[in-house]
Amino acid sequence: MKKTRMLTPGPTPLPENVRLSLAKDMIHHRKPEFKKILQDVQKGLQYLFGTQEPVLILSSSGTGAMVAAVNNLFSPGETVVVVEAGKFGERWTEIARERGLKVVRLEVEWGEAVEINKLSDVLEKFKSIKGVLIQASETSTGVLHPIQEVANLCQKKGIISVVDGISAVGISPCPMDKWGIDCLLTGSQKGLMLPPGLAFISLSKKALEKVKTIKQRGFYFDLLKEHASILKCQTAYTSSINLLVGLQESLRYFRECGLKNIYKKQKALTEMVREGVKLIGLELLALKDYTWGLTAVKMPAGLDASKVLSILKEKYGYVLAGGQGPLKGKIIRIGHMGYVDYVDLAGCLYALQKSFVQAGGVSGARNFIERAMDIYFKTLEES
Amino acid sequence: MKKTRMLTPGPTPLPENVRLSLAKDMIHHRKPEFKKILQDVQKGLQYLFGTQEPVLILSSSGTGAMVAAVNNLFSPGETVVVVEAGKFGERWTEIARERGLKVVRLEVEWGEAVEINKLSDVLEKFKSIKGVLIQASETSTGVLHPIQEVANLCQKKGIISVVDGISAVGISPCPMDKWGIDCLLTGSQKGLMLPPGLAFISLSKKALEKVKTIKQRGFYFDLLKEHASILKCQTAYTSSINLLVGLQESLRYFRECGLKNIYKKQKALTEMVREGVKLIGLELLALKDYTWGLTAVKMPAGLDASKVLSILKEKYGYVLAGGQGPLKGKIIRIGHMGYVDYVDLAGCLYALQKSFVQAGGVSGARNFIERAMDIYFKTLEES
């Protein structure tokens, strides 16, 4: 017996109560029973996003919500700055260009967070910039950008901050209203412990006013239509009903545990993995500003990460992710968001060291699992 | 004890094996296990669509696939004709206008199918027309349009036929290649017996060539990107994984039963409901060209359908749908597609008559349930 353990940075494993709720028979999306679920889910999403504004529900992947944000907030010809620090930063650029926006790319070394001064300089230089597109957590590198400062800067400049919170919301703090974020979005398959297929997006009052000025926002991703619908406890089109039933379960968990405790767990898991990886003798990609839902581990030059990944899967049952773009073959990404605990990670550290050595790497580490586990509990207690 | 029976024209009830498969734990969408599922699903979808072309998979509602069809097949400024015979015909018009197309509306009385001569006349009159947008089955009225003839006509004229098969595919014959349909699409929550959240769309070679000439097809609904992905057993973005696992189950059922037998069952259920409704003394909305997945029943003038629907639900446990747009309050729609059998419908006929009388209608029908059930088996045997 060898259980498969999927520790990828999304999708993430599903808790049993969520899985069972996904198996429920269909209900109709225009009937009172479903409206009650939407109403309950709405409260949970507002708590999760830290906002008083409605959180709109889209039946799409997270990329759909990114497209919705760009097409509803900006008109062709407008200028935006994209913080490009990885694959998902690049995706912002692609989406913005498809929309016909002028894109100022603020390129950041993959593995590093944007420096707020550099963003400030760009905003000074290009006065026509109408918004900043950024990730809270860049899933391709495991970097956490300074969103509070970015939102703050945008507020001062009177421009729109658009934050892809796909691997951040429900994982590390990103309170929309408190930080003054204008548009925050996420997907269902990361911190929320659901299958992919739903995306969530919320707009500040300022952002909503801007959306009202935009023509040709798109038919499927029309945030004004969704905004009007959600106020009536509906979605504009037929939504992914069983995922919404699952979402109700998952959000109940967030409310019962409390966001703060979930963040604590995420932080402690992150410190545990980082400690373990260092003890194994491997290097971390993100040294300073690291996200709390995944950890990117560098492979030594000449050692193909895919070889390690393959042993991890075949021999130890651990499904991890490799690198994307220029990092393909060079890193391993350990996902530890959502329904993942310290024991899942302890086994993962063991499997990582063994697979690394079997793939030709050198590591004589001993006692690293216990020491990493100790860090988990120490971090929990200290926070 | 009173079981709730949902007989709406989508979403539809889910078979147990589908529901249990939806509860499976997550797998990763870029790993071999998932690719195998996609490969298997692809064969099943091609069988369902009656096509040799790839069937593209979108994570969205059916409306998303309608948007994808319009935005990928036509450029702003091009002219299309829309067959508007109900709410979903109107939706084609809205989507086409949002895309900036010139729309020639061919309005058809709600409850009737388009006459092929009238469509032919329109195509003669407006030489600039590049495509026809139509429903196979108009879900708001229960009408079946003559798709084979429409596709044929489009072939002759060298224009693109775009068929919304949302309440037709897997319910009544609509073989894409045989009939020469250029673009056929459907959603997961009708004949396919799945929750909503997935949409499927396939393009003829001619249609694919046209897509290649279109700029700004959209970022999320980019059919060229999806076409390239599916050839590698992938989807362009993270897809609704658990729905795809459920789809594999549902398509297995189609292959095991055989499409012809499923159509037979659908036809027999339709004749059963129509017979029962007539015996109750109620009128059918679609007299001639009726679809096989739902039946729209007229309420006598002065009797509000919502009153009947409410009794059906509260007293008898039957969840049916009302009318949309101008038919609101005037009709009841009985869904009998997907995981619905003749016993479900027998109870529905009983409940319909009783609820109708309790809401103030007059019906002295007797023995109508047996006679309707007899029609079911007679139709099955004769077909």
Interface residues (C-beta under 8 A of the other chain):
Chain A: M6 T8 G10 P11 T12 P13 L14 R19 L20 L22 A23 K24 D25 M26 I27 H28 H29 R30 K31 S59 S60 S61 G62 T63 G64 V67 E94 I95 E98 R99 G100 G187 Q189 P195 P196 G197 Q216 G218 F219 Y220 F221 Y237 T238 S239 S240 I241 N242 L243 V319 A321
Chain B: M6 T8 G10 P11 T12 P13 L14 R19 L20 L22 A23 K24 D25 M26 I27 H28 H29 R30 K31 S59 S60 S61 G62 T63 G64 V67 E94 I95 E98 R99 G100 G187 Q189 P195 P196 G197 Q216 G218 F219 Y220 F221 Y237 T238 S239 S240 I241 N242 L243 V319 A321
